[in-house]
Amino acid sequence: MSSYTNERVRIRAVTPQVDGGRFRAKRAVGEPITVEADIYADSHEVLAAAVRWRPQSASGRATWREVPMAHVLNDRWAGTFSCDDVGRIEFTVVGWVDRYGTWLRDIRAKVEARVATDVDFAIGAGLLEELAEDAGEEDAERLRRAADVLRDDARFPESRRDLAASGDIVGAVARLDPRPHATTFDRTLVVQVDRPLARASAWYELFPRSASPDPDRHGTLVDVIDRLPYVERMGFDVLYLPPIHPIGREHRKGRNNAVEAAPGDLGSPWAIGSAEGGHKSIHPELGTMDDFRKLVSACRDHGLELAMDIAFQCAP
């Protein structure tokens, strides 16, 4: 909740957030990120609000972008944006009093009820003249002319109302973007944006040493390439491999997780490290680094990503 001050606009219950912002909410690239908040003020005036967001950076100098929020129900507001890049997005909410929108709402109601007075239109004219002070030459002239019309008591109330609500005048006010009594939510929240497959994907686990078509021969990474069409046809997104590094020889485990290995047992691929290398090497019976690169490329050709188990264990 925004801190207690004399600010007229209050902002609370901002979503998405997890455990009060302790953890990052998550979305996928291109997925809509809808931010909602309860926004209210100390009177019946019309409010306006926006979501401010930007890529999170170490320098904190990325440019803030904004999308308008729309009123949903009661005090609830919502605004939506999306991100096309993997990374972290930080966002917050800003709300303010819409003085011209408030006057426009009221004058419409009064004209409809046939109780609008010249004083009511003079108030609107004063707002436009005030805004014209900060406008560019063209918009300033447009707003001043409109103010003169609003003060013209010879015109019908309906015509003065219609001019005040016209696209030209409302657009000129919007370009100035006045934000009286603006309040910003007292925290910046973070969304983690991941690749689409991080949202939902189907993984197929395969042991390369078991990929050989010959049951009497140790499988290789090249054998895995030959099985990719089969994996693709089943509709999987990710090929998942256990560690493919050299397996330790000391205290090697046997088949079916036996504590002692029999002669010829290959051992557990999670016990990494031998004379052939460690975590940066490939088991010599599986192939070479070039074979691994070919596997990565072949996976892409079949619409698959390659995932590898991160194993920090070392053989004694």
JOHU-V525313 format. One record per backbone hydrogen bond with DSSP energy under -0.5 kcal/mol. CO is the residue of the C=O (numbers start at 1). NH is the residue of the N-H. E is the energy in kcal/mol with one decimal. If there is no record, write none. Layout:
CO:NH:E + CO:NH:E
This chain:
3:5:-0.8 + 10:40:-1.8 + 11:2:-1.9 + 12:38:-3.0 + 15:36:-2.1 + 17:19:-0.5 + 18:21:-0.5 + 18:22:-0.6 + 18:23:-1.9 + 19:22:-1.3 + 23:18:-1.0 + 25:192:-3.5 + 27:194:-2.6 + 28:31:-2.3 + 32:34:-0.7 + 33:35:-0.6 + 33:81:-1.8 + 35:79:-2.3 + 36:15:-2.5 + 37:39:-0.6 + 37:77:-2.6 + 38:12:-2.3 + 40:10:-3.3 + 46:98:-2.8 + 48:96:-2.6 + 49:69:-2.5 + 50:52:-0.5 + 50:94:-2.4 + 51:67:-1.9 + 52:92:-2.3 + 53:65:-3.0 + 54:90:-2.6 + 65:53:-2.5 + 67:51:-2.9 + 70:78:-2.2 + 73:76:-3.1 + 75:39:-2.9 + 76:72:-3.2 + 76:73:-1.0 + 77:37:-1.9 + 78:70:-3.4 + 79:35:-3.3 + 81:33:-3.6 + 83:30:-2.9 + 87:193:-3.6 + 88:56:-3.3 + 89:191:-3.1 + 90:54:-1.9 + 91:189:-2.5 + 92:52:-2.4 + 93:185:-3.1 + 94:50:-2.4 + 95:183:-3.0 + 96:48:-2.3 + 97:99:-1.1 + 97:180:-0.6 + 98:102:-2.3 + 99:103:-2.4 + 100:104:-2.8 + 101:105:-2.3 + 102:106:-2.2 + 103:107:-2.9 + 104:108:-2.0 + 105:109:-1.8 + 106:110:-2.4 + 107:111:-2.6 + 108:112:-2.3 + 109:113:-1.9 + 110:115:-2.8 + 110:116:-0.8 + 111:114:-1.0 + 117:121:-1.6 + 118:122:-2.3 + 119:123:-1.9 + 120:124:-1.4 + 121:125:-2.3 + 122:126:-2.4 + 123:127:-1.8 + 124:128:-2.1 + 125:129:-2.4 + 126:130:-2.1 + 127:131:-2.3 + 128:132:-2.2 + 129:133:-0.8 + 130:133:-0.7 + 131:134:-1.6 + 132:135:-0.8 + 136:140:-3.1 + 137:141:-2.1 + 138:142:-2.0 + 139:143:-2.6 + 140:144:-2.3 + 141:145:-2.2 + 142:146:-1.9 + 143:147:-2.2 + 144:148:-2.1 + 145:149:-1.9 + 146:150:-2.3 + 147:151:-1.6 + 148:152:-0.6 + 149:152:-1.2 + 151:153:-1.1 + 152:155:-1.6 + 156:160:-1.9 + 157:161:-2.7 + 158:162:-2.5 + 159:163:-2.0 + 160:164:-2.1 + 161:165:-1.8 + 163:166:-1.3 + 166:170:-2.6 + 167:171:-2.4 + 168:172:-1.8 + 169:173:-2.3 + 170:174:-2.4 + 171:175:-2.2 + 172:176:-1.2 + 173:177:-1.5 + 173:178:-0.5 + 179:182:-1.0 + 180:97:-2.2 + 183:95:-2.7 + 187:189:-0.5 + 189:91:-2.7 + 190:25:-1.6 + 191:89:-3.0 + 191:193:-0.6 + 192:27:-2.6 + 192:194:-0.6 + 193:87:-2.3 + 194:29:-2.4 + 195:198:-1.9 + 195:199:-0.5 + 196:199:-1.4 + 196:200:-1.0 + 201:203:-0.5 + 202:237:-2.4 + 202:238:-2.2 + 203:205:-0.5 + 204:240:-3.2 + 206:208:-0.7 + 206:242:-0.5 + 207:210:-2.0 + 208:211:-1.9 + 209:219:-2.0 + 213:215:-0.6 + 214:217:-2.2 + 220:224:-1.4 + 221:225:-1.6 + 222:226:-1.5 + 223:227:-0.8 + 224:227:-1.1 + 224:228:-0.6 + 225:228:-1.2 + 227:231:-1.7 + 228:232:-2.9 + 229:233:-2.4 + 230:234:-1.1 + 231:236:-1.4 + 232:235:-1.9 + 237:305:-2.1 + 238:204:-2.7 + 238:240:-0.6 + 239:241:-0.5 + 239:307:-3.2 + 240:206:-2.2 + 241:309:-1.9 + 244:283:-2.9 + 246:273:-2.4 + 249:252:-1.0 + 252:261:-0.7 + 254:257:-1.0 + 255:258:-1.3 + 258:254:-2.5 + 262:265:-2.4 + 268:271:-1.8 + 270:272:-1.0 + 271:248:-2.6 + 272:315:-3.2 + 274:277:-1.7 + 277:274:-2.2 + 278:281:-1.7 + 283:286:-2.0 + 283:287:-1.2 + 286:221:-2.9 + 288:292:-1.9 + 289:293:-2.3 + 290:294:-2.2 + 291:295:-2.0 + 292:296:-2.3 + 293:297:-2.3 + 294:298:-2.6 + 295:299:-2.4 + 296:300:-1.7 + 297:301:-1.9 + 298:302:-1.3 + 299:302:-0.5 + 299:304:-3.2 + 300:303:-1.9 + 305:239:-3.2 + 305:307:-0.5 + 307:241:-2.8 + 309:311:-0.8 + 310:312:-0.5 + 313:272:-0.5
